[in-house]
């Protein structure tokens, strides 16, 4: 089961990377229009939440073992 927890942590790291990129895009006001920045901000929230959920699942798996 720790392999599954490790996989969840790896996926969480990917979501963290995506969240950081989306957050950077959402703040790039001079070059990116408002609609795209708003979508990027929502995507950053989504990826951050996904990372948190995956880490929680990994933690629960490790706690159960």
BATORTOR-133235 format. One record per residue (C-alpha): residue in one letter; x negated, y negated, z negated. Coordinates in steps of 0.2 Angstrom, whole numbers, plus 2048, in hexadecimal, padded with zeros to 3 digits. Example, Ala and Ser with C-alpha at 12.3 -4.5 7.8 and 13.67 -1.06 7.14 Angstrom:
# residues 2
a7C28167D9 s7BC8057DC 
//
This chain:
# residues 65
x800800800 x7F27F47FE x7EF7F5811 x8007ED812 x7FC7E0806 x7EC7DC80F x7F67DB81F x8027CF817 x7F47C4811 x7EC7C4822 x7FD7BE82A x7FF7B181C x7EE7AA821 x7F37A9833 x8037A082E x7F8794823 x7EE790832 x7FD78D83D x80578282F x7F577782F x7F5775842 x807770842 x805764834 x7F775C83D x80175A84D x810753842 x80474583C x7FD74184D x808732850 x7FE72885D x7FD73786A x80C741866 x81E73C868 x82A73C85A x83474B85F x825756861 x81F750850 x82F754848 x82F76584F x81D768849 x822762838 x83076F837 x82477C83E x817778830 x82577B823 x82A78B82B x81879282C x81478C81A x824795813 x81F7A581D x80E7A5816 x8157A3804 x8217B1807 x8147BD80E x8097B97FF x8177BD7F3 x81A7CD7FC x8087D27FB x8077CD7E9 x8167D87E5 x80F7E77EE x7FF7E57E4 x8087E27D4 x8127F27D7 x8027FC7D9 
//
